[in-house]
Amino acid sequence: MINYIWFSQSHLYLLLLPLSWLYGLVTWLIRISYLQGWRASWRSPIPIVIVGNLTVGGNGKTPVVIWLVKQLRKRGLRIGVVTRGYGGKSSNYPIILTMQTTTKQVGDEPILIFQRTGVPVAVSPNRSAAVQSLLNMHSLDLVIMDDGLQHYALQRDFELVVIDALHRFGNGWWLPAGPMREREGRLTSVNAIIINGGYARSEEISMQLQASKAVNLVTGEQRPVQELIQVIAMAGIGYPLRFFLMLKQLGVTTQKEYQFADHQNYSLKQLLPLASKQQSLLMTEKDAVKCRTFAKSYWWYLPVDAQLASPQAEKLLMTISLLCN
């Protein structure tokens, strides 16, 4: 229902406008308090790059973070990643990820970034403390923060915003009448804008999510996704329909599709009824990191990689690299 209000021509959002004005006022005051120096913000001794968004929901930030880490490491830079760890709960923060860290402790996205890149990853609601914990343990040139555009307690050297081309900003209103954390005007103060899918304007960088082969959760076998039999698809991401649409574009016919909440925690009891042994349960990589400990042999996930348009991508990487000089 809420997505219908945000992304359709419905006028039901008018009922929520008083709460949106309150949200907008509070967020504006928070930002101004840091910009004016009324509240203290911490400056890291090394550059901080924010990969954030203006809206709630999945815009493709995590694939951009992974892409940035890999590309900057090719340029010889030592990179660390900091994130809030949505969906995880721990009695102690910050947490520096290891192979024993679980999604229950830190959520799904930090685990995914750690597994895909191998770089140091720190999780904490206090992002400054997370950066300091990384610097205490590792010699780094730059830290990338997954989300946190609105976390002004940590000063930043570069702000990159990812926008979902399919939805953009919906009706443009603050939460809860619309999907906005900050209004569109905030884009005038960021350093770069990436458009996930669809048409990119002249000042924006176009990005596409490119799927690779499906991977078996138990054996690690890789197989063209089109070869999977009787596919049952599931997705617990910001916009599950994006995953299902990708499968259709790849020529995959799904027998059934299941949508779950973003950062959904799963159990064997919950997922076992979705597909039989004669079928293929296909999920996102973000879902898969939460299912490995109880996965079945007919469960698969589909990794995706960010592909950014050149020469804008090269210019972006050059600009960020120069922060370390």
C-alpha positions in Angstrom: 0.0 0.0 0.0 2.7 2.5 0.9 4.6 1.8 -2.3 1.3 2.5 -4.2 1.0 5.9 -2.5 4.6 6.8 -3.2 5.0 5.7 -6.8 1.5 6.2 -8.3 -0.8 9.2 -9.0 -2.6 8.5 -5.8 -3.6 11.5 -3.7 -3.6 9.5 -0.5 -0.2 10.9 0.4 -2.0 14.1 1.3 -3.2 12.4 4.5 0.5 11.9 5.6 1.8 15.3 4.7 1.8 16.7 8.3 4.1 13.9 9.4 6.3 14.5 6.3 6.6 18.2 7.1 7.7 17.2 10.6 10.2 14.7 9.3 11.6 17.3 6.8 11.9 19.9 9.6 13.8 17.5 11.9 16.2 16.3 9.2 16.8 19.8 8.0 17.6 20.9 11.6 20.0 18.0 12.1 21.9 18.8 8.9 22.1 22.5 9.7 23.3 21.8 13.2 26.3 20.0 11.8 27.0 22.4 8.9 26.9 25.4 11.3 29.1 23.7 13.9 26.4 23.5 16.6 27.0 19.8 16.8 30.4 18.2 16.5 31.3 16.1 13.5 34.4 13.9 13.3 37.1 14.3 10.6 38.9 11.1 9.6 42.6 11.3 8.9 42.0 9.5 5.6 39.4 10.3 2.9 35.8 9.2 3.4 33.6 8.4 0.3 29.9 8.1 0.9 27.7 5.9 -1.3 24.2 6.9 -0.4 20.7 7.7 -1.6 17.9 10.2 -1.1 15.2 7.6 -0.8 14.4 4.4 1.2 14.6 1.1 -0.5 17.1 -0.7 -2.7 18.7 1.7 -5.2 21.8 -0.4 -6.0 24.2 1.1 -3.5 25.9 -2.2 -2.5 26.9 -3.2 -6.1 28.3 0.3 -6.5 30.4 -0.1 -3.3 31.7 -3.5 -4.5 32.5 -2.0 -7.9 34.3 1.0 -6.3 36.3 -1.3 -4.0 37.5 -3.5 -6.8 38.3 -0.7 -9.2 40.2 1.4 -6.6 42.2 -1.7 -5.4 43.3 -2.2 -9.1 44.8 1.3 -8.8 46.9 0.2 -5.8 44.7 1.8 -3.0 44.1 0.1 0.3 40.4 0.3 0.9 38.1 -0.3 3.9 34.3 -0.3 4.1 32.1 1.0 6.9 28.3 0.4 7.1 25.5 0.6 9.6 24.6 -3.1 9.3 20.8 -2.9 8.9 19.0 -6.0 10.1 21.8 -7.1 12.5 21.9 -7.0 16.2 24.9 -7.2 18.5 25.7 -6.3 22.1 29.0 -4.8 21.1 30.0 -2.4 18.3 32.0 -1.7 16.2 32.4 -5.2 14.7 35.3 -5.9 12.3 34.0 -8.7 10.1 35.7 -12.1 10.0 34.7 -15.4 8.4 32.9 -16.3 11.6 30.7 -13.1 11.6 27.0 -13.9 11.0 24.2 -12.0 9.4 22.4 -12.0 12.7 25.2 -9.9 14.1 25.7 -7.4 11.2 22.9 -7.9 8.6 23.2 -9.1 5.0 25.0 -6.3 3.1 28.2 -6.2 5.1 28.6 -10.0 4.8 28.0 -9.7 1.0 30.6 -6.9 0.6 33.1 -8.8 2.8 32.7 -12.0 0.8 32.9 -10.3 -2.6 35.8 -8.0 -2.0 37.9 -9.4 0.9 38.7 -5.9 2.2 38.3 -4.9 5.9 34.7 -4.2 6.8 33.5 -2.5 10.0 29.9 -2.3 11.2 28.5 0.2 13.8 25.6 2.6 14.2 28.4 5.1 15.1 30.2 5.3 11.7 33.0 7.4 13.2 33.8 4.6 15.7 33.7 2.1 12.9 36.2 4.1 10.9 38.5 4.4 13.9 38.3 0.7 14.6 39.4 0.0 11.0 42.3 2.4 11.3 43.4 0.8 14.5 43.8 -2.5 12.8 44.6 -1.7 9.2 46.7 0.7 7.2 44.3 2.2 4.7 44.3 4.9 2.1 40.5 5.5 1.9 37.2 4.3 3.5 34.0 3.8 1.6 30.8 4.1 3.6 27.8 2.1 2.3 24.8 4.4 3.0 25.1 7.2 5.5 24.5 10.3 3.2 22.4 11.6 6.1 24.9 10.6 8.8 26.5 14.1 9.3 28.3 13.2 12.5 31.0 11.9 10.2 32.6 14.4 7.8 33.1 13.2 4.2 35.3 14.1 1.3 33.2 12.8 -1.5 29.4 12.1 -1.8 28.0 9.8 -4.4 24.3 9.3 -4.7 22.7 6.2 -6.4 19.2 6.6 -7.9 16.9 3.9 -9.1 15.8 4.9 -12.7 12.6 2.8 -12.4 11.2 4.8 -9.5 13.5 7.9 -9.1 11.9 9.9 -6.4 8.3 8.8 -6.6 6.0 11.7 -5.6 9.0 13.6 -4.2 7.8 13.9 -0.6 9.6 13.2 2.6 8.8 10.1 4.6 6.1 8.9 5.3 4.0 10.6 2.5 6.8 9.8 0.0 10.0 7.8 -0.2 12.4 10.8 0.4 15.0 11.0 3.2 16.0 14.3 1.8 14.5 16.3 -1.0 15.8 16.3 -4.6 17.5 19.6 -4.1 20.2 17.9 -2.0 21.6 16.6 -5.3 23.1 20.1 -6.0 25.6 19.5 -3.2 26.8 16.0 -4.0 29.9 15.1 -6.1 28.5 12.4 -8.4 25.1 10.9 -9.3 24.8 7.3 -10.6 21.5 6.1 -12.3 20.8 2.4 -11.8 19.2 1.4 -15.1 17.2 3.5 -17.6 18.1 6.9 -18.9 20.9 9.0 -17.4 21.0 12.7 -17.9 24.1 14.6 -19.0 25.3 15.2 -15.4 24.6 11.6 -14.3 26.6 8.3 -14.7 24.7 5.4 -16.2 24.9 2.0 -14.5 23.5 -1.4 -15.4 23.4 -4.4 -13.1 24.8 -7.3 -15.1 23.9 -10.9 -14.0 26.5 -13.6 -14.1 25.9 -17.4 -13.8 23.7 -18.8 -11.2 25.6 -20.3 -8.2 24.5 -23.3 -6.1 24.4 -22.5 -2.4 25.6 -25.9 -1.4 28.2 -27.0 -4.0 29.2 -23.6 -5.5 28.5 -25.0 -9.0 28.0 -22.3 -11.6 25.5 -22.7 -14.3 23.8 -20.4 -16.9 20.6 -19.3 -15.2 18.6 -20.2 -18.3 19.6 -23.9 -17.7 17.9 -24.0 -14.3 14.7 -26.1 -14.3 11.3 -25.1 -13.0 12.5 -21.9 -11.4 10.8 -20.6 -8.2 12.1 -17.0 -7.7 12.3 -15.2 -4.4 13.7 -11.8 -3.4 14.0 -9.9 -0.1 15.4 -6.6 -1.4 14.2 -3.0 -1.6 12.4 -3.6 -4.9 11.9 -7.4 -5.5 10.2 -6.7 -8.8 13.6 -5.5 -10.2 15.0 -9.0 -9.6 12.0 -10.7 -11.3 12.2 -8.3 -14.2 15.9 -9.1 -14.7 15.1 -12.8 -14.8 12.5 -12.2 -17.5 15.0 -10.2 -19.5 17.5 -13.1 -19.2 14.9 -15.4 -20.7 14.0 -17.2 -17.4 10.4 -18.3 -17.1 9.5 -18.5 -13.4 6.8 -20.8 -12.1 6.2 -18.6 -9.0 7.7 -15.5 -7.5 7.9 -14.7 -3.7 8.5 -11.2 -2.4 10.0 -10.7 1.1 10.8 -7.5 3.1 14.2 -5.9 2.6 16.8 -7.4 5.0 14.4 -10.2 5.8 15.8 -13.0 8.0 15.0 -16.5 6.8 14.7 -20.0 8.3 14.6 -23.4 6.8 11.0 -23.8 8.0 10.1 -20.7 6.1 11.7 -21.4 2.8 11.4 -25.2 2.5 7.8 -25.1 1.3 8.6 -22.7 -1.5 10.1 -25.3 -3.9 10.5 -29.0 -4.2 13.6 -31.0 -5.0 12.5 -31.2 -8.6 12.5 -27.4 -8.9 15.1 -24.7 -8.5 14.7 -22.1 -5.8 16.5 -19.0 -7.2 17.3 -16.0 -5.0 19.4 -12.9 -4.9 23.0 -13.0 -3.6 21.9 -10.7 -0.7 19.3 -13.4 0.3 21.8 -16.2 -0.2 24.2 -14.9 2.5 21.5 -15.5 5.1 20.7 -19.1 3.9 24.0 -20.8 3.5 23.9 -22.6 6.8 20.7 -24.4 6.0 20.6 -24.4 2.2 19.4 -27.3 0.1 21.1 -28.7 -3.0 18.4 -27.2 -5.3 18.9 -23.7 -4.1 20.6 -21.2 -6.3 21.5 -17.5 -6.3 22.2 -15.0 -9.1 25.2 -12.6 -8.5 25.1 -9.2 -10.2 27.9 -6.8 -10.9 27.6 -3.0 -11.5 28.7 -1.9 -15.0 29.3 1.9 -15.3 29.4 3.8 -18.5 32.8 5.1 -19.6 34.4 7.6 -19.8 32.4 9.0 -16.9 33.3 6.0 -14.8 37.1 6.6 -15.4 36.7 10.2 -14.5 34.9 9.2 -11.2 37.6 6.8 -10.3 40.4 9.3 -11.1 38.7 12.0 -9.0 38.3 9.6 -6.0 41.9 8.3 -6.4 43.2 11.9 -6.2 41.7 12.3 -2.7 44.5 10.0 -1.5 47.3 12.1 -2.8 
